[in-house]
Amino acid sequence: MDKKDYHKQLKKIVRRIYIFCSSIILIIILMLLFFFGYFKKENSLIEDNSFEIFTISNYISALDDSKDNLEIKYGFELFKSTPKYLGPQNGNIEIAYAGNNL
């Protein structure tokens, strides 16, 4: 191997080592920036506390007495009172489904 080829090979190796080390340093810098919250995106929906608290009870009480809304009200009451109908507090132990209030 002559001196010219040796220098050419050495330059290739040095260039590859330089690119590899630069890539590692860049990855480390990006990871540090990410972990310390530099890329943190502010979510205005989460921080906005001006919204009104909405519960299903408020929605149900606002319904009128149409046929569909009466079915919705009945289903909500049935869902809400299931432990009363199936649990140990229903008054008739023979129709109690479980001993707990599930």
N, C-alpha and C positions, 0 to 999 in steps of 0.2 A: 504494500500500500504506500503510495507516495504521499508526500507532504500536503499536496493540494487536496487530494481526496480525504485525507485525515481532517483537515480544517473544514471541509465541506460537511463531513459527517458530524464533527463537533458542533458546528453552527446549527445543524438540524436538531441535535440533541438539546442544545442550550435553548433554542427557540421553543421546543416542545415542553421543556421543563418550565420555561417562563410562562407559557400559555396555561399549563397545568396549575402552577402556583397562583397565577392571577385569577383563574377560575375558582380555585378553592377560597381565596381571600374574598372574592366577590360574593360567593355563596355564604360565607360566614358573616359578612357585613349585612347581606339581605336578611339572613336569619335573625341577627341581633335586632335589626330594625323592626322586623315582624314581631318578635317576642316582646319588645318594649313598647309596642303599640303605635309605631309610626304610621302604619298602614290601616289603623283602626278607622272604620267607617262610622260616622255618627248617624244613628238611626233616629230621626225626629219623631217617628211614631211611638217609640218606646218612651222617650223622654217627655212626650206631651201628656201632661196630667190634667188637661182641661176637659177631657171627655167625661160624659155623664155615665155613671154606673148603670148598667143595664142588667136586669135580672128577668128570668122567664116569668116570674109572678107579675111583674109590671106589664109585660106583654099580654099575658092571659087576661088580666083585669081590664085591659083596654079594648078587648074584642067585643063586638056587638053580639046580638043574639040571633044571628043567621044560622041556618042549618049546619053549614060547615064549621062555623065557629063554636057552636054548641058541642059538636063532636070533638073539636080540639080541646075545649074546656073539660069535657068528660074524660078524655084520654089523659090530660094532665092531672086531673084529680085522681084517676085510677093509678097512675104512675107514682104520684106523690104519696098516696095512701095504701100502697101495696102491703107494707108491714101490718097495717091495721086489719086488712082483709085476710092475709095468709099467715100472719104471725100468731104468737101465743095470746095476744090481747084481743083477738076477735070475738071472744065470748063463747065460742063453741070449739072445744078441744078436738073434736072429730074432723073438722075441716082445716085445722092448723097444718100448714105444709111443713114448717120447720119450727124447732124450738127457739131459734133465734129470730131476730126481726128482719130477716132478709126478704 
